[in-house]
Amino acid sequence: MMDTPMFCFQCQETAGCKGCTRAGVCGKTPEVAGLQDLLIYVTKGTSALACALRDAGKEVPVAVDRMVTLNLFTTITNANFDAEAVTERIERTLACNKELAQTLGSTEGLPAAALWQGARKDFSAKAREVGVLATEDEDIRSLRELITYGLKGLSAYTSHADALLVRDPEIDAFLQRALAATLDDSLSVDDLVKLTLECGSWGVKGMAQLDAANTKAYGNPEVTEVEIGVRKNPGILVSGHDLRDLEMLLEQTAGTGVDVYTHSEMLPAHYYPAFKKYPHFAGNYGNAWWKQTEEFEKFRGPILMTTNCVVPPKDSYKGRLWTTGAAGFPGCAHIDADAEGNKDFSALIEQAKTCQAPEEIEQGTIVGGFAHEQVFALADKVVAAVKSGAIRKFVVMAGCDGRHKTRSYYTEFAEKLPKDVVILTAGCAKYRYNKLNLGDIDGIPRVLDAGQCNDSYSLALIALKLKEIFGLDDVNDLPIAFNIAWYEQKAVIVLLALLSLGVKNIHLGPTLPAFLSPNVTKVLVDNFGIGGITTVDEDLKLLIG
């Protein structure tokens, strides 16, 4: 048990690179942190019950699969700050666990998390017993958290796919089996290392599932020039990651005189053919998630947060901030889906009609849409450029952006890259360099943006395709270096997915995760060559030569 108000170290910006103990750097209160710990604990219990049901040959209801996924997604960094919303999720999970236990019949051998049935008055005390530090062994704790954070990232992919009516029961079964395994004291470090890598393999499957769901619904992303200025109509700004939410909003705003803009990780929506039919889909406004307190104020209209990347809002625009799905903030209106998954955005749209048009903060365009199918279409051109020496190397600079000043490293790294090096990117890390004039190589832009962090699968497919084209036996023989920025748990599952594909020598920054113990870090270094970052000049020598 801890003797501080809270303990959380799941994100890159955690206090002192050790752990937040008084309040979250993200803005999370100790109360919310504790409730999220308890939600994870009882969800591990749900997972243990689900595994027991499967072992007994009984069916696990889809509603249970969805609940486990949403519970994990709710606790991802910067998703939900609403204590009441998290409390209600705990209560629903406890009710579900009770029903599952009754269906199972015998509960012998099940972990305490599956059986605990405390009332709301007990939540605070129980939360202090079951948080991260409840696991005393540092290496076991490290691996349990690494697995849990990977599963949180995987839950994001499956949630987005589920919004498009695509589910894979095998992924749900693994997610629950792995989550339940973090309660098993009989598992050794070696057992948990194997499970960690298995988590990466299922991460690849989860990303493939989401990619298939997105492209089936909206078409394959294509090279697109996106406006970053503003129009004269009132606007709604959509942030987060959920494309289905954006689609419903675009449908409901058609003909209303209200324009729709994307922000941060929603930028890649412009690359999908299906969204180009909406004339009021105006462009992208602003930059990465952490600048929202400045940019949301200037937008002047309502903002819809579809998933994580919520920053506690200023009072000046709090009344214009709406949440949906796993996201939530106390005092902000929340829009739930109906039983068929549809959402009514009419109140948000009516608010938009009363607002001024957005204040212009920049002008011009940015280019993206280099997901796997688009790059495959350019394969002959890319291969010719590599064989001629026009392209010497690719560097994957995917991942997350963040507030810390040390992240200026990634801008400087991009600026100092030799002119014969191409950047492959996905995620909001691109905002550190996607508006720089880095030019092109034989018509190939030097920044190839595949999309959201959710689209990191494209980068893996591109690497595997290049391996095939060049007739190589090992993906690590490709002229590709990996210099990835991380912030939250979707970056964790991307890392584990790359490791499961055999990718080595990934450099991760600005700091290595605080949840990696020295011994676990050594395993990753010895087996996969995982490294941190140093200075731009030294890393350029090491990664590019």
VMD Tcl script that draws the C-alpha trace (Angstrom):
set ca {
  {0.00 0.00 0.00}
  {1.10 3.56 -0.64}
  {1.41 6.43 1.85}
  {0.80 9.15 -0.75}
  {-2.55 10.34 -2.17}
  {-1.99 8.47 -5.46}
  {0.55 6.69 -7.61}
  {0.53 6.65 -11.40}
  {3.38 6.26 -13.87}
  {1.63 5.13 -17.04}
  {2.50 8.17 -19.22}
  {5.78 9.68 -20.39}
  {5.30 12.94 -18.52}
  {4.86 11.33 -15.09}
  {6.40 13.45 -12.32}
  {10.18 13.27 -12.16}
  {10.09 10.30 -14.56}
  {9.20 8.26 -11.47}
  {5.48 8.62 -10.77}
  {2.76 11.11 -9.92}
  {2.02 10.93 -6.19}
  {0.14 14.14 -5.32}
  {-1.82 14.82 -8.51}
  {-1.46 13.71 -12.08}
  {0.62 15.83 -14.42}
  {-2.28 15.20 -16.81}
  {-4.65 16.94 -14.37}
  {-6.06 13.75 -12.84}
  {-7.01 14.11 -9.17}
  {-6.04 11.54 -6.53}
  {-9.73 10.60 -6.26}
  {-9.99 9.84 -9.98}
  {-6.63 8.05 -9.96}
  {-7.82 5.78 -7.17}
  {-11.14 5.09 -8.85}
  {-9.36 4.20 -12.08}
  {-7.10 1.79 -10.17}
  {-10.19 0.17 -8.70}
  {-11.90 0.01 -12.09}
  {-8.89 -1.85 -13.51}
  {-8.88 -4.20 -10.52}
  {-12.54 -5.19 -10.83}
  {-12.15 -5.46 -14.61}
  {-9.34 -7.94 -14.05}
  {-11.92 -9.83 -11.98}
  {-14.38 -9.69 -14.89}
  {-11.65 -11.08 -17.13}
  {-10.92 -13.95 -14.74}
  {-14.62 -14.82 -14.66}
  {-14.85 -14.65 -18.45}
  {-11.86 -17.00 -18.76}
  {-13.45 -19.41 -16.31}
  {-16.70 -19.36 -18.31}
  {-14.84 -20.19 -21.52}
  {-12.94 -22.97 -19.78}
  {-16.30 -24.38 -18.68}
  {-17.56 -24.31 -22.26}
  {-19.96 -21.44 -21.59}
  {-20.45 -18.38 -23.77}
  {-19.22 -14.93 -22.69}
  {-21.79 -12.28 -23.68}
  {-20.59 -9.66 -26.18}
  {-21.76 -7.02 -23.69}
  {-19.08 -8.29 -21.28}
  {-16.40 -8.06 -23.97}
  {-17.47 -4.50 -24.70}
  {-17.49 -3.57 -21.02}
  {-13.94 -4.85 -20.45}
  {-12.73 -2.94 -23.50}
  {-14.45 0.31 -22.53}
  {-13.24 0.06 -18.93}
  {-9.64 -0.20 -20.13}
  {-10.12 2.64 -22.61}
  {-11.66 4.82 -19.89}
  {-8.44 4.65 -17.86}
  {-6.06 5.53 -20.70}
  {-4.15 8.77 -20.13}
  {-6.15 11.99 -20.69}
  {-9.42 10.18 -21.42}
  {-11.74 10.50 -18.43}
  {-11.40 12.86 -15.50}
  {-14.97 12.46 -14.23}
  {-15.07 10.71 -10.84}
  {-18.81 10.06 -11.04}
  {-18.53 8.51 -14.50}
  {-15.73 6.18 -13.35}
  {-17.67 5.30 -10.19}
  {-20.68 4.31 -12.26}
  {-18.47 2.08 -14.41}
  {-17.17 0.35 -11.27}
  {-20.72 -0.26 -10.07}
  {-21.80 -1.67 -13.44}
  {-18.72 -3.91 -13.48}
  {-19.41 -5.24 -9.99}
  {-23.00 -6.03 -11.00}
  {-21.71 -7.82 -14.07}
  {-19.20 -9.81 -12.03}
  {-21.95 -10.95 -9.69}
  {-24.04 -12.18 -12.63}
  {-21.06 -13.95 -14.21}
  {-20.23 -15.68 -10.92}
  {-23.83 -16.89 -10.63}
  {-23.73 -18.21 -14.22}
  {-20.45 -19.96 -13.52}
  {-21.78 -21.59 -10.36}
  {-18.57 -22.57 -8.61}
  {-16.15 -19.71 -7.83}
  {-13.49 -21.90 -6.27}
  {-9.99 -20.86 -7.29}
  {-11.02 -17.47 -8.67}
  {-8.94 -14.42 -7.60}
  {-10.22 -11.92 -5.09}
  {-10.80 -9.33 -7.81}
  {-13.47 -11.56 -9.33}
  {-15.32 -11.90 -6.04}
  {-15.07 -8.47 -4.40}
  {-18.49 -6.83 -4.11}
  {-17.93 -3.65 -2.11}
  {-20.40 -0.78 -2.03}
  {-19.64 2.79 -3.16}
  {-18.65 3.76 0.38}
  {-15.86 1.15 0.23}
  {-14.33 2.30 -3.05}
  {-11.74 4.73 -1.70}
  {-10.29 2.33 0.86}
  {-10.24 -0.57 -1.59}
  {-8.56 1.56 -4.26}
  {-5.60 2.14 -1.93}
  {-5.15 -1.62 -1.57}
  {-5.20 -2.59 -5.24}
  {-3.22 0.06 -7.12}
  {0.07 -0.33 -8.96}
  {2.19 -0.61 -5.80}
  {0.15 -3.54 -4.48}
  {2.60 -5.76 -6.39}
  {5.72 -5.66 -4.23}
  {8.25 -7.35 -6.52}
  {9.63 -4.59 -8.77}
  {10.14 -6.75 -11.86}
  {6.78 -8.52 -11.61}
  {5.12 -5.14 -11.08}
  {6.94 -3.72 -14.11}
  {5.84 -6.53 -16.40}
  {2.27 -6.54 -15.09}
  {2.00 -2.84 -15.80}
  {3.67 -3.16 -19.21}
  {1.10 -5.81 -20.15}
  {-1.80 -3.81 -18.70}
  {-0.77 -0.67 -20.59}
  {-0.37 -2.67 -23.78}
  {-3.89 -4.00 -23.27}
  {-5.18 -0.47 -22.73}
  {-3.70 0.46 -26.09}
  {-5.21 -2.64 -27.69}
  {-8.60 -1.70 -26.21}
  {-8.44 1.59 -28.10}
  {-8.07 -0.24 -31.43}
  {-10.86 -2.70 -30.70}
  {-13.15 0.09 -29.49}
  {-12.75 2.02 -32.73}
  {-13.27 -1.13 -34.80}
  {-16.36 -2.01 -32.75}
  {-17.84 1.41 -33.55}
  {-17.75 0.22 -37.16}
  {-19.40 -3.09 -36.18}
  {-16.19 -5.12 -36.45}
  {-15.23 -7.38 -33.57}
  {-12.94 -10.38 -33.20}
  {-13.91 -12.67 -30.30}
  {-10.40 -14.15 -30.29}
  {-8.89 -10.72 -29.56}
  {-11.41 -10.22 -26.75}
  {-10.55 -13.63 -25.32}
  {-6.82 -12.87 -25.37}
  {-7.32 -9.43 -23.85}
  {-9.23 -10.96 -20.95}
  {-6.81 -13.87 -20.54}
  {-3.83 -11.52 -20.38}
  {-5.57 -9.11 -18.01}
  {-6.52 -11.97 -15.69}
  {-2.92 -13.22 -15.81}
  {-1.74 -10.04 -14.10}
  {-3.51 -11.36 -10.96}
  {-1.69 -14.70 -11.06}
  {1.09 -14.79 -8.46}
  {2.37 -18.11 -9.80}
  {3.64 -16.52 -13.01}
  {7.39 -15.88 -13.12}
  {9.28 -13.04 -14.80}
  {9.95 -15.34 -17.76}
  {6.24 -16.18 -18.01}
  {5.32 -12.52 -18.02}
  {7.99 -11.65 -20.60}
  {6.45 -14.27 -22.93}
  {3.00 -12.85 -22.29}
  {4.30 -9.34 -23.04}
  {5.51 -10.44 -26.47}
  {2.27 -12.30 -27.07}
  {0.48 -9.06 -26.27}
  {2.47 -7.46 -29.10}
  {1.37 -10.18 -31.52}
  {-2.26 -9.58 -30.65}
  {-1.59 -5.86 -30.97}
  {-0.69 -6.47 -34.62}
  {-3.98 -8.34 -35.07}
  {-5.90 -5.54 -33.37}
  {-4.32 -2.91 -35.59}
  {-5.02 -5.03 -38.68}
  {-8.65 -5.35 -37.59}
  {-9.03 -1.60 -37.19}
  {-7.27 -0.92 -40.48}
  {-9.65 -3.29 -42.27}
  {-12.67 -1.71 -40.55}
  {-11.61 1.84 -41.45}
  {-10.75 1.11 -45.06}
  {-13.91 -0.93 -45.63}
  {-16.04 1.91 -44.26}
  {-14.19 4.90 -45.70}
  {-11.85 3.65 -48.45}
  {-8.06 3.54 -48.55}
  {-6.39 6.81 -47.55}
  {-5.00 8.75 -50.50}
  {-2.52 11.58 -50.84}
  {-4.41 14.71 -49.79}
  {-3.67 18.40 -49.34}
  {-5.46 19.62 -46.22}
  {-6.35 23.27 -45.58}
  {-5.16 24.67 -42.24}
  {-6.84 28.07 -42.51}
  {-10.46 28.87 -41.64}
  {-13.72 29.76 -43.36}
  {-16.35 32.35 -42.43}
  {-19.03 29.99 -41.05}
  {-19.41 28.88 -37.43}
  {-17.52 25.67 -36.82}
  {-17.32 22.51 -34.73}
  {-13.87 21.16 -33.88}
  {-13.46 17.38 -33.56}
  {-10.52 15.96 -31.64}
  {-9.57 12.51 -30.39}
  {-9.50 9.51 -32.75}
  {-12.96 8.11 -33.53}
  {-13.85 8.26 -37.23}
  {-17.40 6.97 -36.73}
  {-18.17 9.90 -34.42}
  {-16.87 12.26 -37.10}
  {-18.98 10.58 -39.77}
  {-22.16 10.94 -37.72}
  {-21.38 14.58 -37.00}
  {-20.73 15.35 -40.67}
  {-24.03 13.74 -41.62}
  {-25.94 15.73 -39.01}
  {-24.30 19.08 -39.85}
  {-24.92 18.82 -43.59}
  {-26.89 21.86 -44.77}
  {-26.85 23.58 -41.37}
  {-24.34 26.29 -42.23}
  {-21.90 24.85 -39.69}
  {-18.44 23.74 -40.84}
  {-16.52 20.86 -39.26}
  {-12.78 20.97 -38.58}
  {-10.39 18.33 -37.32}
  {-7.83 18.78 -34.57}
  {-4.69 16.82 -33.68}
  {-5.14 13.07 -34.29}
  {-8.32 13.61 -36.33}
  {-6.31 15.26 -39.14}
  {-5.95 11.95 -41.08}
  {-9.73 11.76 -41.54}
  {-9.17 14.09 -44.50}
  {-7.21 11.37 -46.27}
  {-10.18 8.98 -46.53}
  {-12.20 9.22 -49.77}
  {-15.57 8.84 -48.01}
  {-15.15 12.08 -46.06}
  {-14.34 14.16 -49.14}
  {-18.00 14.22 -50.20}
  {-18.86 16.66 -47.41}
  {-18.34 20.25 -48.65}
  {-18.54 21.57 -45.09}
  {-15.57 19.42 -43.96}
  {-13.40 22.49 -43.81}
  {-9.86 21.47 -42.84}
  {-7.57 20.98 -39.85}
  {-7.33 23.53 -37.05}
  {-4.33 23.69 -34.78}
  {-1.70 21.22 -33.74}
  {-1.08 18.41 -31.27}
  {-3.32 17.69 -28.28}
  {-1.27 19.57 -25.69}
  {-1.85 22.95 -27.35}
  {-5.61 22.70 -26.99}
  {-5.96 25.12 -24.06}
  {-4.70 27.86 -26.35}
  {-6.28 26.68 -29.60}
  {-9.71 25.70 -28.28}
  {-10.17 29.18 -26.86}
  {-9.44 30.73 -30.27}
  {-11.67 28.32 -32.15}
  {-14.75 30.04 -30.66}
  {-17.12 27.17 -31.44}
  {-17.89 23.87 -29.69}
  {-15.30 21.12 -29.46}
  {-16.14 17.41 -29.51}
  {-13.63 15.15 -27.74}
  {-14.25 11.69 -29.15}
  {-11.59 9.83 -27.14}
  {-8.50 10.48 -25.07}
  {-6.23 13.54 -25.32}
  {-8.46 15.73 -23.13}
  {-6.60 18.49 -21.31}
  {-8.49 20.00 -18.33}
  {-10.27 22.95 -19.99}
  {-10.13 26.60 -19.12}
  {-13.35 28.14 -17.83}
  {-13.39 30.36 -20.94}
  {-14.33 27.42 -23.17}
  {-15.38 24.67 -20.76}
  {-19.01 25.29 -21.68}
  {-18.13 24.57 -25.32}
  {-16.31 21.28 -24.63}
  {-18.35 18.13 -25.23}
  {-17.25 14.55 -24.66}
  {-18.40 11.18 -25.94}
  {-17.39 7.52 -25.73}
  {-14.69 6.80 -23.15}
  {-13.87 10.50 -22.70}
  {-15.27 12.59 -19.90}
  {-14.66 15.72 -17.83}
  {-16.78 16.95 -14.90}
  {-19.02 19.84 -15.87}
  {-18.77 19.14 -19.61}
  {-21.76 17.80 -21.52}
  {-21.44 14.13 -22.49}
  {-23.15 12.50 -25.48}
  {-23.94 8.79 -25.19}
  {-24.80 6.41 -28.00}
  {-28.16 4.71 -28.25}
  {-28.59 0.93 -28.32}
  {-27.67 0.86 -32.04}
  {-24.53 2.95 -31.53}
  {-25.98 6.14 -33.00}
  {-25.40 9.54 -31.40}
  {-27.51 12.68 -31.44}
  {-25.32 15.77 -31.87}
  {-28.22 18.21 -32.28}
  {-27.56 20.15 -29.05}
  {-23.91 20.58 -29.96}
  {-24.87 21.75 -33.47}
  {-27.37 24.27 -32.09}
  {-24.66 25.68 -29.85}
  {-22.34 26.00 -32.85}
  {-24.91 28.12 -34.71}
  {-24.71 30.74 -31.94}
  {-20.90 31.01 -32.10}
  {-18.55 33.15 -34.13}
  {-16.41 31.67 -36.88}
  {-13.00 30.39 -35.73}
  {-10.14 32.81 -35.31}
  {-7.48 32.11 -37.93}
  {-4.21 30.95 -36.37}
  {-2.36 29.87 -39.53}
  {-2.74 29.56 -43.30}
  {-1.69 27.11 -45.96}
  {-1.93 23.37 -46.45}
  {-0.29 20.17 -45.24}
  {-0.02 16.91 -47.17}
  {-0.68 13.40 -45.88}
  {-2.35 10.15 -46.75}
  {0.64 7.86 -47.16}
  {-0.93 4.75 -45.65}
  {0.18 1.34 -46.86}
  {-1.91 1.07 -50.04}
  {-0.85 4.53 -51.20}
  {2.82 3.76 -50.55}
  {2.45 0.38 -52.28}
  {1.14 2.28 -55.32}
  {4.36 4.32 -55.25}
  {6.53 1.26 -54.62}
  {8.26 1.26 -58.01}
  {9.16 4.91 -57.61}
  {10.36 4.39 -54.03}
  {12.43 1.31 -54.93}
  {14.00 3.12 -57.88}
  {14.95 6.02 -55.62}
  {16.53 3.66 -53.10}
  {18.44 1.73 -55.77}
  {19.71 4.92 -57.40}
  {20.86 6.27 -54.03}
  {18.45 9.21 -54.15}
  {16.91 7.81 -50.95}
  {19.61 6.61 -48.59}
  {17.46 5.74 -45.63}
  {14.03 5.92 -44.02}
  {13.53 6.90 -40.41}
  {10.32 6.04 -38.58}
  {9.41 9.01 -36.37}
  {5.95 7.86 -35.33}
  {4.30 8.16 -31.93}
  {3.05 10.86 -29.63}
  {3.72 14.52 -29.02}
  {3.73 16.08 -25.55}
  {4.23 19.25 -23.57}
  {7.81 18.84 -22.39}
  {10.40 21.17 -23.92}
  {12.72 18.24 -24.57}
  {10.42 17.25 -27.44}
  {11.92 20.06 -29.51}
  {14.55 17.35 -30.09}
  {12.27 15.81 -32.73}
  {11.91 19.07 -34.66}
  {15.67 19.55 -34.65}
  {16.23 15.91 -35.63}
  {13.91 16.29 -38.64}
  {15.53 19.56 -39.66}
  {19.05 18.13 -39.48}
  {18.32 14.90 -41.32}
  {20.32 14.58 -44.54}
  {18.30 15.53 -47.61}
  {18.38 11.94 -48.85}
  {16.47 10.59 -45.82}
  {12.68 10.17 -45.77}
  {10.55 10.31 -42.59}
  {7.78 7.73 -42.10}
  {5.31 8.92 -39.48}
  {1.96 8.27 -37.83}
  {0.48 9.80 -34.68}
  {0.58 13.33 -33.33}
  {4.41 13.27 -33.10}
  {4.28 14.56 -36.70}
  {3.20 18.00 -35.52}
  {6.81 18.57 -34.51}
  {7.84 18.65 -38.19}
  {4.89 18.22 -40.59}
  {4.71 21.95 -41.29}
  {8.41 22.31 -42.03}
  {9.48 22.76 -45.63}
  {11.57 19.59 -45.91}
  {11.07 19.19 -49.65}
  {10.91 15.96 -51.64}
  {13.11 13.37 -53.35}
  {12.24 12.76 -57.00}
  {8.67 13.83 -56.23}
  {8.42 11.72 -53.06}
  {7.74 13.99 -50.04}
  {10.33 13.67 -47.30}
  {7.55 13.34 -44.70}
  {5.20 10.44 -45.44}
  {2.31 10.67 -42.99}
  {0.38 7.38 -42.67}
  {-2.23 8.83 -40.29}
  {-3.16 8.49 -36.62}
  {-1.26 6.53 -33.99}
  {-4.03 4.00 -34.73}
  {-2.56 3.73 -38.24}
  {0.91 2.65 -37.15}
  {0.03 -0.71 -38.68}
  {0.67 0.93 -42.06}
  {4.30 1.57 -41.12}
  {4.77 -2.09 -40.22}
  {3.19 -3.20 -43.51}
  {5.37 -0.78 -45.47}
  {8.50 -2.17 -43.81}
  {7.44 -5.77 -44.49}
  {6.61 -4.92 -48.12}
  {10.02 -3.33 -48.63}
  {11.64 -6.42 -47.12}
  {9.79 -8.53 -49.66}
  {10.63 -6.25 -52.60}
  {14.32 -6.17 -51.76}
  {14.39 -9.92 -51.15}
  {15.66 -9.65 -47.58}
  {15.33 -12.31 -44.90}
  {15.26 -9.89 -41.97}
  {13.33 -6.64 -41.63}
  {16.30 -5.27 -39.69}
  {18.42 -5.39 -42.87}
  {16.29 -2.66 -44.43}
  {17.63 0.91 -44.60}
  {15.15 1.92 -41.88}
  {15.90 3.43 -38.46}
  {13.36 3.85 -35.66}
  {13.31 7.01 -33.52}
  {9.90 6.98 -31.87}
  {8.36 9.41 -29.39}
  {5.92 7.98 -26.87}
  {3.41 9.44 -24.42}
  {0.55 7.08 -23.60}
  {-0.62 3.49 -23.78}
  {-1.37 3.25 -27.50}
  {2.32 3.91 -28.06}
  {3.04 1.00 -25.71}
  {1.04 -1.48 -27.83}
  {2.68 -0.13 -31.00}
  {6.10 -0.77 -29.47}
  {5.13 -4.29 -28.41}
  {3.69 -4.93 -31.87}
  {6.95 -3.90 -33.53}
  {8.93 -6.14 -31.17}
  {6.63 -9.06 -31.99}
  {7.42 -8.51 -35.69}
  {11.11 -8.82 -34.93}
  {12.02 -5.15 -35.27}
  {15.14 -4.30 -33.27}
  {17.16 -1.24 -32.27}
  {14.16 1.01 -31.68}
  {15.05 4.27 -29.97}
  {12.37 5.58 -27.64}
  {12.10 9.03 -26.13}
  {12.15 11.59 -24.75}
  {12.61 9.22 -21.77}
  {12.26 5.51 -21.31}
  {9.06 4.51 -19.45}
  {9.18 4.87 -15.67}
  {7.29 1.59 -15.35}
  {10.22 -0.37 -16.77}
  {12.34 -1.71 -13.90}
  {16.12 -1.89 -14.46}
  {15.93 -5.65 -14.97}
  {13.03 -5.45 -17.43}
  {14.82 -2.68 -19.29}
  {17.89 -4.92 -19.51}
  {15.77 -7.70 -21.07}
  {14.52 -5.28 -23.72}
  {18.01 -3.92 -24.38}
  {19.69 -7.33 -24.54}
  {17.04 -8.99 -26.72}
  {15.78 -6.13 -28.87}
  {18.35 -3.34 -28.69}
  {15.84 -0.88 -27.22}
  {17.55 2.43 -26.52}
  {16.82 5.97 -25.42}
  {17.79 9.22 -27.11}
  {20.79 11.45 -26.43}
  {21.59 14.56 -28.46}
  {20.38 15.15 -32.00}
  {23.90 15.16 -33.44}
  {24.93 11.96 -31.67}
  {21.72 10.17 -32.60}
  {22.03 11.23 -36.23}
  {25.48 9.64 -36.33}
  {24.16 6.47 -34.71}
  {20.90 6.08 -36.64}
  {21.71 7.60 -40.03}
  {25.51 7.44 -40.27}
}
mol new
graphics top color blue
foreach p $ca { graphics top sphere $p radius 0.5 }
foreach p [lrange $ca 0 end-1] q [lrange $ca 1 end] { graphics top cylinder $p $q radius 0.2 }
display resetview
